Amino acid sequence: MTQRAGTPPVGRDVSGRGPAVTAGGLLASVLLGLPVLAAVLGPLVAGPVGPPPDSTALPSRPPGPGHPLGTDVLDRDVLALVLHGGGSVLGGTLGALLLCYAVAVPLGLVAAGPRRTLDETVMRALDLLLALPGLMLLLTLAATGRRGWVWLVVVAAVLQVPSVARLVRAAALAPGCRTVVEALRMQGRGWAYVHLRHLTRELAGPLATDAGARFSGVLYLMASANFLGLGLPSSSPDWSVLIQRNSDALFTQPAAVLVPAALLMSLCVGGNLCVDRALARWRAAV
């Protein structure tokens, strides 16, 4: 379909200076921005999370003066808990993703190299790791006393390494990539130049697409572990821990469950929408 003269390009504002603000883009920014702002700025503006030392009130109080979202089962202010609890969610998920890609990308590039023996060794070892059920591994670690934020991040990252490494290997072995790689090798370029400069740039699109979907998977895994009591302690203000601790009071104090659940869902959906839109703009620009 041709474009009429004088009509601004699709997706750009009338001045031609940049992408136009659309309803979808605004929705994605709001969905991602709210939980991120709560996680980053919340601890700076939130009050104390513990109950008043002289408080004799009943727990799970509904919203009222001094407690806009009510209190939880330990008589703690839900708003303060929510503002303090996003850091472990966002930091843990991003930390697990960064650790996963830092390990998986070099492994995938090594497996895609010319040595078939090394390729088989790496891939078969990753197949064994791929067969491990995530929650079962976390349950085993929790039973041996190895629980906490660090263990949760490490396990979540390790469990994602096999699939990311396979993705990197498959993309690096694509015909287009292999042709350019062979040409660079004939020019005398070293391994670091070929793989870390050229192939990494070629893999940016597939890895960005994978990161959007994998963010949701890592978030789901970590939230499930915390909900089942396999990660952070029950006194933590983490959003998934709040959902688990207050699930019995859902009908008497729903804000203690629905607010952290809504923030988790908003973080997951908003992250995927923003990645999709960023990739769409990148494809249009190349």
For each residue, the residues with C-beta under 8 A, 3 or more apart:
1:
2:
3: 7 9 10
4: 7
5:
6:
7: 3 4
8: 12 13 14 16
9: 3 12 16
10: 3
11: 19 20 22 281 284
12: 8 9 16 17 18 19 20
13: 8 16 17 18 19 20 21
14: 8
15:
16: 8 9 12 13
17: 12 13
18: 12 13
19: 11 12 13 25 281
20: 11 12 13
21: 13 25 26
22: 11 25 26
23: 26 27
24: 27 28 273 277
25: 19 21 22 28 29 277
26: 21 22 23 29 30
27: 23 24 30 31 273
28: 24 25 31 32 270 273 274 277
29: 25 26 32 33 270 274
30: 26 27 33 34 270
31: 27 28 34 266 267 269 270 273
32: 28 29 35 36 266 267 270 271 273 274
33: 29 30 36 37 270
34: 30 31 37 38 263 266 270
35: 32 38 39 86 89 90 263 264 266 267 270
36: 32 33 39 40 86 90 267
37: 33 34 40 41 42
38: 34 35 41 42 82 83 86 263
39: 35 36 42 86 87 89 90 91
40: 36 37 86 87 90
41: 37 38 44 45
42: 37 38 39 45 46 82 83 84 85 86 87
43: 46 83 84 87
44: 41
45: 41 42 83
46: 42 43 49 79 80 83 84
47: 77 80
48: 77 80
49: 46 76 77 80 81 84 237
50: 76
51: 55 71 74 75 76
52: 55
53:
54:
55: 51 52 75
56:
57: 61 71 75
58: 61 75
59: 71 72 73 74 75 249
60: 70 71 72 73 75 246 249 252 253 256
61: 57 58 64 67 70 71 75 253
62: 70 252 253 255
63: 67 68 69 70 255
64: 61 67 70
65:
66: 77
67: 61 63 64 70 71 77 78 79
68: 63 79
69: 63 77 78 79 82 255 256 259
70: 60 61 62 63 64 67 78 253 255 256
71: 51 57 59 60 61 67 74 75 76 77 78 253 256
72: 59 60 75 76 78 81 242 245 246 249 253 256
73: 59 60 245 246 248 249 256
74: 51 59 71 235 245
75: 51 55 57 58 59 60 61 71 72
76: 49 50 51 71 72 80 81
77: 47 48 49 66 67 69 71 80 81
78: 67 69 70 71 72 81 82 242 253 255 256 259
79: 46 67 68 69 82 83
80: 46 47 48 49 76 77 83 84 237
81: 49 72 76 77 78 84 85 237 242
82: 38 42 69 78 79 85 86 237 239 242 259 260 263
83: 38 42 43 45 46 79 80 86
84: 42 43 46 49 80 81 87 237
85: 42 81 82 88 89 236 237 238 239 241 242 260
86: 35 36 38 39 40 42 82 83 89 90 239 263
87: 39 40 42 43 84 90 91
88: 85 91 92 149 232 236 237 238
89: 35 39 85 86 92 93 219 222 223 238 239 240 264 267
90: 35 36 39 40 86 87 93 94 267
91: 39 87 88 94 95
92: 88 89 95 96 149 152 153 156 222
93: 89 90 96 97 156 215 218 219 222
94: 90 91 97 98
95: 91 92 98 99 153 157
96: 92 93 99 100 152 153 154 156 157 160 218 222
97: 93 94 100 101 157 160 211 214 215 218
98: 94 95 101 102
99: 95 96 102 103 153 154 157
100: 96 97 103 104 156 157 158 160 161 164 214 218
101: 97 98 104 105 164 207 211
102: 98 99 105 106
103: 99 100 106 107 157 158 161
104: 100 101 107 108 160 161 162 164 165 168
105: 101 102 108 109 164 165 168 200 203 207
106: 102 103 109 110
107: 103 104 110 111 122 126 161 165 168
108: 104 105 111 112 164 165 166 167 168 169 172
109: 105 106 112 113 168 169 172 195 199
110: 106 107 113 118 122
111: 107 108 118 119 122 123 165 169
112: 108 109 119 168 169 172 173
113: 109 110 118 119
114:
115: 118 119
116: 119 120
117: 120 121
118: 110 111 113 115 121 122
119: 111 112 113 115 116 122 123 169
120: 116 117 123 124
121: 117 118 124 125
122: 107 110 111 118 119 125 126 165
123: 111 119 120 126 127 166 169
124: 120 121 127 128
125: 121 122 128 129
126: 107 122 123 129 130 161 162 165 166
127: 123 124 130 131 162
128: 124 125 131 132
129: 125 126 132 158 159 161 162
130: 126 127 162 163
131: 127 128
132: 128 129 136 137 159
133: 136 137
134: 137 138 155 156 159 221
135: 138 139 221 224 225 228 230
136: 132 133 139 140
137: 132 133 134 140 141 155 159
138: 134 135 141 142 152 155 225 230 231
139: 135 136 142 143 228 230
140: 136 137 143 144
141: 137 138 144 146 147 151 155 230
142: 138 139 145 146 147 229 230 231
143: 139 140
144: 140 141
145: 142
146: 141 142 151
147: 141 142 151 152 230 231 232
148: 151 152 231 232
149: 88 92 152 153 231 232
150: 153 154
151: 141 146 147 148 154 155 231
152: 92 96 138 147 148 149 155 156 222 225 226 230 231 232
153: 92 95 96 99 149 150 156 157 222
154: 96 99 150 151 157 158
155: 134 137 138 141 151 152 158 159
156: 92 93 96 100 134 152 153 159 160 218 221 222 225
157: 95 96 97 99 100 103 153 154 160 161
158: 100 103 129 154 155 161
159: 129 132 134 137 155 156 221
160: 96 97 100 104 156 157 163 164 214 217 218
161: 100 103 104 107 126 129 157 158 164 165
162: 104 126 127 129 130 165 166
163: 130 160 166 167
164: 100 101 104 105 108 160 161 167 168 207 210 214
165: 104 105 107 108 111 122 126 161 162 168 169
166: 108 123 126 162 163 169 170
167: 108 163 164 170 171 206 207 210
168: 104 105 107 108 109 112 164 165 171 172 203 207
169: 108 109 111 112 119 123 165 166 172 173
170: 166 167 173 174
171: 167 168 174 177 202 203 206
172: 108 109 112 168 169 177 181 195 199 202 203
173: 112 169 170 177 178
174: 170 171 177 178
175: 178 179
176: 179 180
177: 171 172 173 174 180 181 199 202
178: 173 174 175 181 182
179: 175 176 182 183
180: 176 177 183 184 198 202
181: 172 177 178 184 185 194 198 199
182: 178 179 185 186
183: 179 180 186 187
184: 180 181 187 189 193 194 198
185: 181 182 188 189 194
186: 182 183
187: 183 184
188: 185
189: 184 185 193 194
190: 193 194
191: 194 195
192: 195 196 197
193: 184 189 190 196 197 198
194: 181 184 185 189 190 191 197 198 199
195: 109 172 191 192 198 199 200
196: 192 193 199 200
197: 192 193 194 200 201
198: 180 181 184 193 194 195 201 202
199: 109 172 177 181 194 195 196 202 203
200: 105 195 196 197 203 204
201: 197 198 204
202: 171 172 177 180 198 199 205
203: 105 168 171 172 199 200 206 207
204: 200 201 207 208
205: 202 208 209 279 282
206: 167 171 203 209 210
207: 101 105 164 167 168 203 204 210 211
208: 204 205 211 212 275 278 279 282
209: 205 206 212 213 275 279
210: 164 167 206 207 213 214
211: 97 101 207 208 214 215 275
212: 208 209 215 216 271 272 274 275 276 279
213: 209 210 216 217 272
214: 97 100 160 164 210 211 217 218
215: 93 97 211 212 218 219 268 271 272 275
216: 212 213 219 220 268 271 272
217: 160 213 214 220 221
218: 93 96 97 100 156 160 214 215 221 222
219: 89 93 215 216 222 223 264 267 268
220: 216 217 223 224 268
221: 134 135 156 159 217 218 224 225
222: 89 92 93 96 152 153 156 218 219 225 226 231 240
223: 89 219 220 226 227 239 240 264
224: 135 220 221 227 228 240
225: 135 138 152 156 221 222 228 230 231
226: 152 222 223 229 230 231 232 236 238 240 241 244
227: 223 224 240 241 243 244
228: 135 139 224 225 244
229: 142 226 234 244
230: 135 138 139 141 142 147 152 225 226
231: 138 142 147 148 149 151 152 222 225 226
232: 88 147 148 149 152 226 236 238 241
233: 236 241
234: 229 241 244 245
235: 74
236: 85 88 226 232 233 241
237: 49 80 81 82 84 85 88 241 242
238: 85 88 89 226 232 241 242
239: 82 85 86 89 223 242 243 260 261 263 264
240: 89 222 223 224 226 227 243 244 260 264
241: 85 226 227 232 233 234 236 237 238 244 245
242: 72 78 81 82 85 237 238 239 245 246 256 257 260
243: 227 239 240 246 247 257 260 261 264
244: 226 227 228 229 234 240 241 247
245: 72 73 74 234 241 242
246: 60 72 73 242 243 249 250 253 256 257
247: 243 244 250 257
248: 73
249: 59 60 72 73 246 252 253 256 257
250: 246 247 253 254 257
251: 254
252: 60 62 249
253: 60 61 62 70 71 72 78 246 249 250 256 257
254: 250 251 257 258
255: 62 63 69 70 78 258 259
256: 60 69 70 71 72 73 78 242 246 249 253 259 260
257: 242 243 246 247 249 250 253 254 260 261
258: 254 255 261 262
259: 69 78 82 255 256 262 263
260: 82 85 239 240 242 243 256 257 263 264
261: 239 243 257 258 264 265
262: 258 259 265 266
263: 34 35 38 82 86 239 259 260 266 267
264: 35 89 219 223 239 240 243 260 261 267 268
265: 261 262 268 269
266: 31 32 34 35 262 263 269 270
267: 31 32 35 36 89 90 219 263 264 270 271
268: 215 216 219 220 264 265 271 272
269: 31 265 266 272 273
270: 28 29 30 31 32 33 34 35 266 267 273 274
271: 32 212 215 216 267 268 274 275
272: 212 213 215 216 268 269 275 276
273: 24 27 28 31 32 269 270 276 277
274: 28 29 32 212 270 271 277 278
275: 208 209 211 212 215 271 272 278 279
276: 212 272 273 279 280
277: 24 25 28 273 274 280 281
278: 208 274 275 281 282
279: 205 208 209 212 275 276 282 283
280: 276 277 283 284
281: 11 19 277 278 284 285
282: 205 208 278 279 285 286
283: 279 280 286
284: 11 280 281
285: 281 282
286: 282 283
